[in-house]
Structure formats: structure tokens, C-alpha cells
């Protein structure tokens, strides 16, 4: 006699939760790479400023590094990512004046 599709073996597979996972365990977030979403739009102004800079500079990110830094600083201040020294994130010596001077040089050269 054959076992029906919903026999005892099938029910055992389904007891682990959705997709076989255990619903009682909490996932552990990765240290880097994925950050909480900004559901309250706390850093939207910085994000829009950075994206606008990218668009106006033909997506040359080096011209917008000061805004990228400003955005990350906002995220750190609002606890949307772990606080970290900006030099560890590749922003050593980057400040707002550097990018403004670069834009001035480009406009003079063209």
C-alpha cells in the first residue's frame, strides 16, 4: 500500500516553519555590507544631494566624494550604521573644499 502525499513523512518536513527554517531563532545581521533602511527618511536630503551630484557629473563618483562622506556621517549620527572612523571607509583627506576646488578647476579647463 502506498503512502498518500500528505502522509507522516510529509508532515515532518513542514514542522520546521516556512522554507524549512526554525521560527524561534533570530537571524544574526552581518557586520558590514547591509545597513538598516532609512524608513523615517532621516538622511534623504544628503542622499538626494549625492545622487544629484552623480547625475550632474556623469556618474563620476570622485567628484561627489564629499557628499558621499556627508551621507555616511548622517547615517552614523542617526544610528543607521555603525560609527566608524571615516579614514577606515576610504575618506582620508576628503572634505567639502576638495570637491569644490575640483569643480572650479574643471570649469576653468573647459
SULMOKA-V124861 format. One record per backbone hydrogen bond with DSSP energy under -0.5 kcal/mol. NH is the residue of the N-H (numbers start at 0). CO is the residue of the C=O. Records with the same first field share a line. If there is no record, write none. Layout:
# SULMOKA-V124861
NH=CO  CO
This chain:
# SULMOKA-V124861
6=3
10=6
11=7
12=8
13=9
14=10  11
15=12
16=13
19=16
20=17
22=20
24=21
28=26
35=79
38=36
40=37
43=40
46=42
47=43
48=44
49=45
50=46
51=47
52=48
53=49
54=50
55=51
56=52
57=54
58=53
59=56
60=58
62=59
63=60
64=61
66=63
67=63
68=64
69=65
70=66
71=67
72=68
73=69
74=70
75=71
76=72
77=73
78=75
79=74
80=74
87=84
88=84  85
89=86
90=85
93=90
94=92
97=94
98=94
99=95
100=96
101=97
102=98
103=99
104=100
105=101
106=102
107=103
108=104
109=105
